[in-house]
Amino acid sequence: MGHPQQAVAGYAALDASMLSPGRAEALVFTKVTRRLEHAFGDTAVAATTRVTALHDNRRLWHAVAIACSDDDNAMPDAMRANLISLAGFVDRTTSAVLAGTSEPNALFEINRRIAAGLSSEAV
């Protein structure tokens, strides 16, 4: 393994306890978004890889909706409602992408904006 690969592996192995919750959430969104972008940006990628990336993104947003539905969630009610609504949009858009009637670009953009917002909160 060369030095660049060792550095990447070292950073990938960062202890999660060193991250703020917002930064950790931003990293999850970033990772899922990169997988989606790769799956749809490379024509040589197998269809199963695209489906898996879409499924993982859907699971992430399902988790967001569940967290926002929790009565113990400290976020303002309006923000929780907006995120739940956004999760519904992501779900419907994912179904449309899987059916071949929509493109995934909106999913990329939503995830990027959420990750950026979480990153700025974590600073």
Secondary structure, DSSP 8 states (H G I E B T S, - for coil): --HHHHHHHHHHT--GGGS-HHHHHHHHHHHHHHHHHHHHH-TTS-HHHHHHHHHHHHHHHHHHHHHHH-TT--S-HHHHHHHHHHHHHHHHHHHHHHHTSS-SHHHHHHHHHHHHHHHHHH-
